[in-house]
């Protein structure tokens, strides 16, 4: 595994797993949120975002945090050798989003774009609640279309994630 994509609902643990994989395997981590969002949580235009993603994964080794299906998943999936899908209960994702927005407001994180701060957002909560019925099917359809032969690892619980991390070996 040298080109890994980690996908899942907001609050599922994508960023933590991506960071941990990057550290353990000695791979750079590409946070798609950082490439997409401009200061003040302003969305990028599609073409400039796709260009930044293409440049970020030009190397032979990386971990991509997120899918951005419909915008850039086709680009990353075409180069990936592993897709990790975190499938958590929506109540847990909701709880983590609430916790983060309440207690992580002043913390800096590598996955938060410059000029953007952690904040409570009803739209994000709605998206997380509907992820399983609205986003997951789109991600799966794009996976089949652009990377049907990319091996998929599905993780549901903390022990699954830890077992997966324990099973991977750095250089």
Secondary structure, 3 states (H helix, E strand, C coil): CCEEEEEECCCCCHHHHHHHHHHHHCCCEEEHHHHHEECCCEECCHHHHHHHHHHHCCCCCEEEECCCCCCCHHHHHHHCCEEEEECCCHHHHHHHHHHHHHHCCCCCCCCCCCCCCCCCCHHHHHHHHHHHHHHHHHHHHHHHHHHCCCEEEEECCHHHHHHHHHHCCCC
